[in-house]
Amino acid sequence: MLEEAVFFDTMRQGLWAAVMISAPMLTVALVAGVAIGLFQALTSVQEMTLTFVPKVGAMLIVFWASMSFMSGTLVDFFQGRIIPMIVGG
């Protein structure tokens, strides 16, 4: 029973770390998609590359800007949770 609780707690913390890492890029993709969709609806421009290129560009910029946050979150999770479990177990 105790091992299951540790497993589920570790899984919960891992999923939360994944949510924190993906949140900046998903937020930018959502905002860019809504803005471009609104622009297309207002101007009646239905070009497929108009939705893809700006969204990917914005996501690349946010990825580059938040890389240190993402790697820091992963390092904290592994050093604080995974490595002590491996060493202690």
N, C-alpha and C positions, 0 to 999 in steps of 0.2 A: 504494500500500500504506500509506503514511504517513497519507494523508488518511482512509482507512478506519479506521485505528487511532484517530485523533483523534475521528472520528465515533462509534465504538463506545464510547470512553472517556467522551465527553460524554453519550451516551445512558445509560450505566451510572450516571453521577453524577446525571443527571436522575431516573432511576427510584429511586435511593436517596433523593433529596430528597423524592420523592413518597411513599415508604414512611414516611419520618420525619414528614412532615406529616400523613399519615392515621393513623398509629399511635395517638395519644391517643383520637381519636373512635372508631376501630374497637374498641379495647380496652374502652372504656366501653360501647359497644353490645353487645359480647360478654358482658361481666359482667352488664349489666342484663338482657339476654335470658335468660341462664342463671338468674339470681335470680328473674325473673318466671315463667319456665317451671317452676322448682322450686316456687314459691308456688302456681301453678295446679295442679300435680300433687298437692300436699299438700292443697289445699282443694277440689279438684274444681270450681273456678270456671273456666268456659270463655268468658270475655268477651273479644272481639277488641280492644276499646279498652283493656283492661287491659295488653295487651302493647305497644300502639303509643304511647300517651301518655307513660308514664314513660320509655320508651326515647328518645323524641324530646326530652323535657325534659332528660334527663341529657346527651344529645349536645349540645344547645344550650348548656348550662352549661359543658361541657368546651370547646366551640368558643369561647365567649366568654373563658374563662380561658386558653386556649392560642393565642389569636389573635396575640399578639406573637411567640411562638415560631415559629408558622407563617410569618408575614410575614418574620421575621428569617432563617429558613432559605431562603426564596425569594430574598430580597435578596442573601444571601451567595452563593447559587448563580449568580445572574445577574451580580453584580459580580465574582465570582472566576473564572467560567468563560465565560459567554456574551458579555459585553461585551468582554473582552480578545480574544476570537476575532473579533468583528465589527470592532473597531478595528484589530487587527493583520492582518486578512485582507483 
